[in-house]
Amino acid sequence: MRKRLIVGNWKLHKTASEAVAFVYRLSALAQAADDVEVVLAPPFTALQATAQAELPAFPFALGAQNLFWEDRGAFTGEISAPMLKELGCRYVILGHSERRRIFGEQDEEINKKVQAALRHGLRPILCIGETLTEREAGQTDRIVTQQLLRGLDGVAGKSLVGVAIAYEPVWAIGTGQAASADQATAVHRTLRKVMTERWNSREAEPVRILYGGSVTPENARQFLAAPEIDGALVGGACLDPQSFATILASAQAQQG
Ligand code: PGA
């Protein structure tokens, strides 16, 4: 069975000192569990403080929210995989819909970022998802398949084990209007099938497929109860330690 993965995507929230306070509070509220992996993805400026605030009683992995594909050079404002590795990052969120929509990221660039992450031993969390217009036009499967295959273009089957996919319907992100567990399950099945056909079942099997988009303490359990849903990418609800701890507890309860 794939180990569940719960990722807190802080987006543009929390300074370094706020991050430290958050980690202490979360550590007091959340239980560590061997069968659920927790990733905190603060802004770049809070990565180091977040890592240093980790307490033995509540282990988590550190994730970044983006990277640039070159290791170094004249790329003002960018951050590279080796820089993130040295700070202790193990994961990196790539291709988030806000990066696609607001910053114009295309599948081709996202693919270069995925390749750079894997080259340096960072685990990419590749975000994909359709807009409401695309869903209403019956294009969901086509869009997510395209984003998946373009995002993972050139990735060897043996590297897939380090990849996680986050299915995040654009219309569900930050809107309070989550997909239903059935809607998410259907897309997750499609994604698993596409990966199995493109690589093979042995290589596609360990890839975790997360759901993201208005996950809350109230609805987390219904997503995590589905065997096709291997975890969650949580935005708004991860900023409050109590609500994130409740979501983590839902993931743990599903294991038993
Ligand atoms: P949300 O964000 O939980 O606030 O909808 C999810 C995400 O953008 O990853």
Boltz pocket constraint, residues with backbone or C-beta under 6 A from the ligand:
constraints:
  - pocket:
      binder: B
      contacts: [[A, 9], [A, 168], [A, 172], [A, 173], [A, 174], [A, 175], [A, 176], [A, 212], [A, 213], [A, 214], [A, 215], [A, 233], [A, 234], [A, 235], [A, 236], [A, 237]]
      max_distance: 6.0
